[in-house]
Amino acid sequence: MVTESAFVPPRYGSASLADVVPAVAMALGEPDALWPTLLELPPAPAYVVFLVDGLGYELVRRHPAEAPFLSALLGEPATCGVPSTTATSLTSLGTGLPPGAHGVVGYTSRIPGTDRLLNALMWDKTVDPLEWQPHPTTFQTLTRAGVRTTVVSKREFAGSGLTTASQRGAGYLGADRIGERLAGVVEASSESPSLTYVYDGDLDWTGHRYGVDSPQWRAQLTAIDTTAEQMREALPADVRLLVVADHGMVDSPGESRIDVAQHPELRDGVRLVGGEARFRHLYCASGAVDDVAATWREVLGRRADVLTRDQVVASGWFGDVETFVRPRLGDVIVATRDDFSILHSETFPYETRLIGMHGSLTAEEMLIPLLLA
C-alpha cells in the first residue's frame, strides 16, 4: 500500500532524465554539442548509460539486500518526466527534451484529427516517427560532433517506431542475452569519446506481471544488480557507468481500481480514452470538457487529480508544450494518487491482468536513480 500521496514535479533542466545525455556530453568534453543543463557528471573519455526499465529510486532504496551493488551507489534522486512511462521517458532520454517538446506524451495518445490512439510502444505503420518526433536526437547531434554513439538493446526493437523517434543516429547493436549485451557494451565503449546506451526491460515486465512486492520481482532485481556489477567489472576503469531508470512502479490491488467500462457516467461526453491506468488522457466531444472534468472529479474524489488540458499545460508537467503537441494531450487529464488505477477493460483488456502500474506523479513513480560507478 502506497501511503505518500504527494505529487513530485519533474525537474526539467536540472535533474531529470532529459538532462542525462546533455550532462554526459559535457563530461565527454563536448559542452557545446547539446543544450545546457545544471546536472553535472565527472569527466571521462567514455560513458555507458544503463537504463533499467522500472527501477525506481524508492524501490532501490527499500531493497538493499536484493541490490547491494546498486544500493551502495545511491545518492540524490532525479525524476523522469510526465507521464512516468517508458515511451515518454525513452524519448526524453534520447532527445534531451521534455515531453511537451518531443511529443511522445504517453503510452497511448490520440492521433490528431482521428479517433485512433497511437500506442507508442507498438507504434502504428500509418504514423511516420520522423513526423511524430521531428527534433534531432541527442545521438544524432553527438555523432555529428565526433562522438561514437551506440544503442545496445534487443534485436526486435531495431528500426521500431519508438527506436526511430528516440534513438535514431546511433549505431544499433542487437543483443538478446546478457552475455551479448556485456560484450557489446565493452566493444562499443572502447573508443573515445563515446556514449553507449544499453536497455533492459525485464524488471518492468516482472513488476507488471507479479507486482513489486513479489518474490519474482525481488529475484529479478538481484539479477539486475548482478548484471550492473558485472558490467562495471568488464569496463575499463576510466569508462564511467551510469545506471538510470525510466520510472518506478506501484502495486495496485483490486480494491483500488475502477473500470470506466462499468461506469456509464464516466463515458458521457468522452469520445476516446487514452493514456494508461495511472494517467489517463480523455478526449472529449465538442463542448463537453467542463462537464467531463466535473463528473470525473465527483466520482473519483481525492483518489485522482482531474485537470483540463490548459491547466496541465500551465502546470509545467510536460515542460513547454509545442503547438503540434497540444492536440495529442487529452482535453481532460487524470493523474491518480496513492495506489489507485483507472481501467478501461473494453479498450485495454490486458490492464486488468497487471499488478504493478506506473504513469502518475507519486514519488514511487517519478523518482529515478542516477547511480554512477
C-alpha positions as CSV (number, residue, x, y, z in Angstrom):
1,M,0.0,0.0,0.0
2,V,1.4,3.4,-1.0
3,T,0.9,5.9,1.8
4,E,2.5,9.0,0.4
5,S,0.2,10.8,-2.0
6,A,2.1,14.0,-2.7
7,F,3.0,14.5,-6.3
8,V,6.6,15.1,-7.3
9,P,7.0,17.6,-10.2
10,P,9.5,16.9,-12.9
11,R,12.9,18.6,-12.6
12,Y,13.5,19.5,-16.2
13,G,16.7,21.4,-16.8
14,S,18.4,20.3,-13.6
15,A,17.8,16.7,-12.5
16,S,15.5,14.9,-15.0
17,L,16.0,12.0,-17.4
18,A,16.1,14.5,-20.2
19,D,19.2,16.1,-18.6
20,V,21.3,12.9,-18.6
21,V,22.7,12.9,-22.2
22,P,23.4,16.7,-22.2
23,A,25.3,16.1,-18.9
24,V,27.2,13.2,-20.5
25,A,28.1,15.4,-23.5
26,M,29.7,17.9,-21.1
27,A,31.5,15.1,-19.3
28,L,32.9,13.9,-22.6
29,G,34.3,17.3,-23.4
30,E,31.6,18.4,-25.8
31,P,29.9,21.2,-23.8
32,D,28.6,22.9,-26.9
33,A,27.1,19.8,-28.6
34,L,23.8,19.9,-26.7
35,W,21.8,22.4,-24.7
36,P,23.0,23.3,-21.2
37,T,21.8,21.5,-18.0
38,L,22.5,22.0,-14.3
39,L,23.2,18.3,-14.0
40,E,26.9,17.6,-13.7
41,L,28.9,14.4,-14.2
42,P,32.6,13.8,-13.8
43,P,34.8,14.0,-17.0
44,A,35.6,10.7,-18.7
45,P,36.6,9.5,-22.2
46,A,33.5,7.3,-22.5
47,Y,30.2,6.8,-20.8
48,V,27.9,3.8,-20.6
49,V,24.3,4.7,-19.7
50,F,22.5,1.6,-18.5
51,L,18.7,2.2,-18.3
52,V,16.8,-0.4,-16.3
53,D,13.1,-0.2,-17.1
54,G,11.1,0.2,-13.9
55,L,14.0,0.7,-11.5
56,G,12.5,3.4,-9.3
57,Y,14.7,5.2,-6.8
58,E,12.3,4.3,-3.9
59,L,12.4,0.6,-5.0
60,V,16.2,0.5,-4.9
61,R,16.3,2.3,-1.5
62,R,13.9,-0.2,0.0
63,H,15.8,-3.3,-1.2
64,P,19.4,-3.1,-0.2
65,A,19.7,-6.8,0.5
66,E,18.4,-7.7,-3.0
67,A,20.5,-5.0,-4.7
68,P,23.7,-4.4,-2.7
69,F,25.8,-3.1,-5.6
70,L,23.2,-0.5,-6.8
71,S,22.2,0.5,-3.2
72,A,25.7,1.3,-2.4
73,L,25.7,3.9,-5.2
74,L,22.5,5.7,-4.1
75,G,22.7,9.5,-3.9
76,E,20.2,12.2,-4.6
77,P,17.4,11.1,-7.0
78,A,16.4,12.6,-10.3
79,T,13.0,12.5,-11.9
80,C,11.6,11.1,-15.1
81,G,9.1,13.3,-17.0
82,V,5.3,13.2,-17.1
83,P,3.7,10.8,-17.6
84,S,6.1,8.3,-15.8
85,T,6.0,5.8,-18.6
86,T,8.5,4.1,-20.8
87,A,7.8,5.5,-24.2
88,T,7.8,9.1,-22.9
89,S,10.9,8.6,-20.8
90,L,13.0,6.9,-23.5
91,T,12.2,9.7,-25.9
92,S,13.2,12.3,-23.3
93,L,16.5,10.5,-22.7
94,G,17.1,10.2,-26.5
95,T,16.2,13.8,-27.4
96,G,17.1,15.7,-24.2
97,L,13.7,17.3,-24.3
98,P,10.6,17.3,-22.1
99,P,7.5,15.5,-23.4
100,G,5.8,18.8,-24.4
101,A,8.6,19.3,-27.0
102,H,9.2,15.8,-28.3
103,G,5.5,14.9,-28.4
104,V,5.5,11.3,-27.1
105,V,3.1,12.2,-24.3
106,G,2.1,8.8,-23.1
107,Y,1.8,5.1,-23.6
108,T,-1.2,5.8,-25.8
109,S,-2.4,9.2,-27.1
110,R,-4.7,10.4,-29.9
111,I,-3.5,10.7,-33.4
112,P,-4.8,14.3,-34.1
113,G,-7.7,14.5,-36.5
114,T,-8.7,10.9,-35.8
115,D,-10.4,8.8,-33.2
116,R,-7.4,6.4,-33.1
117,L,-4.8,6.0,-30.5
118,L,-1.1,5.7,-31.2
119,N,0.4,3.0,-29.0
120,A,3.9,4.4,-28.6
121,L,5.5,1.1,-27.8
122,M,3.9,-0.9,-30.6
123,W,3.6,2.1,-32.9
124,D,1.4,2.4,-36.0
125,K,2.6,1.9,-39.5
126,T,0.5,4.8,-40.7
127,V,2.3,7.2,-38.4
128,D,5.8,8.4,-39.5
129,P,8.0,8.5,-36.4
130,L,10.1,11.3,-38.1
131,E,7.0,13.4,-38.2
132,W,5.6,12.5,-34.8
133,Q,9.0,13.3,-33.2
134,P,10.7,15.8,-35.6
135,H,13.5,17.0,-33.3
136,P,17.1,15.7,-33.8
137,T,18.0,13.1,-31.2
138,T,21.0,13.6,-28.9
139,F,22.6,10.6,-30.6
140,Q,22.4,12.4,-34.0
141,T,23.9,15.5,-32.6
142,L,26.7,13.8,-30.7
143,T,27.6,11.7,-33.7
144,R,27.9,14.8,-35.8
145,A,30.2,16.2,-33.1
146,G,32.5,13.2,-33.4
147,V,31.3,11.1,-30.5
148,R,30.7,7.4,-31.2
149,T,27.1,6.6,-30.1
150,T,25.8,3.1,-29.8
151,V,22.5,1.5,-28.7
152,V,22.7,-2.0,-27.2
153,S,19.2,-3.5,-27.0
154,K,17.0,-6.4,-28.1
155,R,17.0,-7.2,-31.8
156,E,13.3,-6.9,-32.0
157,F,13.5,-3.1,-31.2
158,A,15.8,-2.3,-34.1
159,G,14.0,0.0,-36.5
160,S,10.8,0.2,-34.5
161,G,8.8,3.4,-34.5
162,L,9.9,4.3,-30.9
163,T,13.5,3.5,-31.6
164,T,13.4,5.7,-34.7
165,A,11.7,8.5,-32.8
166,S,14.1,8.4,-29.8
167,Q,17.4,6.8,-30.8
168,R,18.0,7.5,-34.5
169,G,21.5,8.4,-35.3
170,A,23.2,5.8,-33.1
171,G,24.7,2.6,-34.2
172,Y,22.4,-0.3,-33.2
173,L,23.8,-3.5,-31.7
174,G,21.1,-6.2,-31.3
175,A,21.7,-8.2,-28.1
176,D,19.1,-10.5,-26.6
177,R,21.2,-12.2,-23.9
178,I,23.2,-10.7,-21.0
179,G,26.5,-12.0,-22.4
180,E,25.8,-10.4,-25.7
181,R,25.0,-7.1,-24.0
182,L,28.1,-7.1,-21.9
183,A,30.3,-7.9,-24.8
184,G,28.6,-5.3,-26.9
185,V,28.9,-2.6,-24.3
186,V,32.6,-3.3,-23.8
187,E,33.3,-3.1,-27.5
188,A,31.2,0.0,-28.1
189,S,32.8,1.9,-25.3
190,S,36.3,1.1,-26.3
191,E,36.5,4.3,-28.4
192,S,36.7,7.8,-27.1
193,P,34.8,9.9,-26.9
194,S,31.8,7.5,-26.9
195,L,28.4,7.1,-25.4
196,T,26.9,3.7,-25.2
197,Y,23.2,3.3,-24.2
198,V,22.0,-0.2,-23.0
199,Y,18.4,-1.1,-22.2
200,D,17.0,-3.8,-20.1
201,G,13.2,-4.3,-19.7
202,D,12.9,-7.5,-17.7
203,L,12.4,-5.8,-14.3
204,D,9.5,-3.7,-15.6
205,W,7.8,-6.8,-17.2
206,T,8.2,-8.7,-13.9
207,G,6.7,-5.9,-11.9
208,H,3.7,-5.6,-14.2
209,R,3.1,-9.3,-14.1
210,Y,3.8,-10.1,-10.4
211,G,4.0,-6.8,-8.6
212,V,6.9,-5.1,-6.9
213,D,6.1,-6.7,-3.6
214,S,6.6,-10.2,-5.1
215,P,9.4,-12.7,-4.7
216,Q,9.7,-12.8,-8.5
217,W,10.3,-9.1,-8.7
218,R,12.9,-9.2,-5.9
219,A,14.7,-12.1,-7.6
220,Q,14.8,-10.1,-10.9
221,L,16.2,-7.1,-9.0
222,T,19.0,-9.2,-7.8
223,A,19.7,-10.4,-11.3
224,I,19.8,-6.7,-12.5
225,D,22.1,-5.8,-9.6
226,T,24.5,-8.7,-10.7
227,T,24.4,-7.5,-14.3
228,A,25.3,-4.0,-13.3
229,E,28.2,-5.2,-11.2
230,Q,29.4,-7.4,-14.0
231,M,29.2,-4.5,-16.4
232,R,31.3,-2.3,-14.2
233,E,33.9,-5.1,-13.8
234,A,34.1,-5.7,-17.5
235,L,34.6,-2.0,-18.4
236,P,38.0,-0.2,-18.1
237,A,38.4,1.9,-15.0
238,D,38.3,5.2,-16.9
239,V,34.9,4.4,-18.6
240,R,32.0,5.6,-16.4
241,L,28.9,3.5,-15.9
242,L,25.7,5.5,-15.2
243,V,22.6,3.4,-14.1
244,V,19.3,5.2,-14.6
245,A,15.6,4.3,-14.9
246,D,12.6,5.5,-16.9
247,H,10.1,5.4,-14.0
248,G,9.3,3.5,-10.8
249,M,6.2,1.4,-10.1
250,V,3.4,0.8,-7.5
251,D,1.2,-2.2,-7.0
252,S,-2.5,-1.5,-7.5
253,P,-4.7,-4.1,-5.7
254,G,-8.2,-4.9,-6.9
255,E,-9.9,-2.7,-4.3
256,S,-8.0,0.3,-5.6
257,R,-9.3,0.1,-9.1
258,I,-12.2,1.5,-11.1
259,D,-13.3,0.3,-14.5
260,V,-14.6,3.0,-16.8
261,A,-16.5,0.4,-18.8
262,Q,-18.6,-0.3,-15.7
263,H,-19.4,3.4,-15.0
264,P,-21.5,4.9,-17.8
265,E,-21.3,8.4,-16.2
266,L,-17.6,8.4,-16.8
267,R,-18.1,7.8,-20.5
268,D,-20.6,10.7,-21.0
269,G,-19.0,13.2,-23.3
270,V,-15.8,11.2,-23.8
271,R,-15.0,10.1,-27.3
272,L,-11.8,8.4,-26.6
273,V,-9.9,7.2,-23.5
274,G,-6.1,7.1,-23.8
275,G,-3.0,7.2,-21.7
276,E,-2.7,4.3,-19.2
277,A,-4.3,3.2,-15.9
278,R,-2.4,5.6,-13.7
279,F,-2.5,8.6,-16.1
280,R,-5.5,9.0,-18.4
281,H,-5.9,11.2,-21.4
282,L,-9.7,11.9,-22.0
283,Y,-10.6,13.2,-25.5
284,C,-14.0,14.8,-25.3
285,A,-16.9,15.6,-27.5
286,S,-17.2,19.2,-28.6
287,G,-18.3,21.4,-25.7
288,A,-18.2,18.6,-23.1
289,V,-14.8,19.3,-21.4
290,D,-16.1,21.1,-18.4
291,D,-18.9,18.5,-17.8
292,V,-16.5,15.6,-18.2
293,A,-14.0,17.2,-15.8
294,A,-16.7,17.9,-13.2
295,T,-18.1,14.3,-13.4
296,W,-14.7,12.7,-13.1
297,R,-13.9,14.9,-10.1
298,E,-17.1,13.9,-8.4
299,V,-16.7,10.2,-9.0
300,L,-13.0,9.9,-8.2
301,G,-12.8,12.4,-5.4
302,R,-9.4,12.6,-3.7
303,R,-8.2,9.5,-5.5
304,A,-7.0,11.4,-8.5
305,D,-6.3,14.9,-9.8
306,V,-8.6,15.8,-12.8
307,L,-7.3,18.7,-14.9
308,T,-8.1,20.3,-18.2
309,R,-5.5,20.5,-20.9
310,D,-4.9,24.2,-20.3
311,Q,-4.5,23.5,-16.6
312,V,-1.9,20.8,-17.2
313,V,0.0,22.9,-19.8
314,A,0.1,25.7,-17.2
315,S,1.3,23.3,-14.5
316,G,4.5,22.5,-16.4
317,W,4.1,18.8,-16.1
318,F,5.1,18.4,-19.8
319,G,7.5,21.3,-19.9
320,D,6.9,23.9,-22.5
321,V,4.3,22.4,-24.9
322,E,4.8,23.0,-28.6
323,T,1.9,23.7,-30.8
324,F,2.0,20.4,-32.7
325,V,1.9,18.5,-29.4
326,R,-1.2,20.2,-27.8
327,P,-3.8,18.1,-29.7
328,R,-2.2,14.9,-28.6
329,L,-2.9,15.8,-24.9
330,G,-6.2,14.8,-23.5
331,D,-8.9,17.5,-23.3
332,V,-9.1,16.3,-19.7
333,I,-6.1,14.6,-18.0
334,V,-6.5,12.4,-14.9
335,A,-3.4,11.6,-12.7
336,T,-4.1,9.1,-9.9
337,R,-2.9,9.2,-6.3
338,D,-1.8,6.5,-3.8
339,D,-2.2,3.1,-5.4
340,F,-5.4,3.9,-7.3
341,S,-5.8,3.0,-11.0
342,I,-8.4,3.6,-13.7
343,L,-9.0,0.7,-16.0
344,H,-10.9,0.6,-19.3
345,S,-11.4,-3.1,-19.8
346,E,-13.1,-2.6,-23.2
347,T,-10.2,-0.7,-24.8
348,F,-7.3,-2.1,-22.7
349,P,-8.3,-5.6,-21.5
350,Y,-4.7,-6.5,-20.7
351,E,-4.5,-3.9,-18.0
352,T,-6.9,-6.0,-15.8
353,R,-4.1,-8.6,-15.6
354,L,-1.4,-6.2,-14.4
355,I,-0.4,-5.8,-10.8
356,G,2.4,-3.2,-11.0
357,M,1.4,0.1,-12.5
358,H,3.1,3.4,-13.3
359,G,2.4,6.7,-15.1
360,S,1.4,9.2,-12.4
361,L,3.4,11.6,-10.3
362,T,3.8,9.9,-6.9
363,A,7.4,9.7,-5.6
364,E,7.3,5.9,-6.2
365,E,6.8,6.5,-9.9
366,M,8.6,9.8,-10.5
367,L,11.9,9.4,-8.6
368,I,14.6,7.6,-10.5
369,P,18.2,6.8,-9.5
370,L,21.3,8.3,-11.0
371,L,23.9,5.7,-10.0
372,L,27.5,6.5,-11.1
373,A,30.0,3.7,-10.9
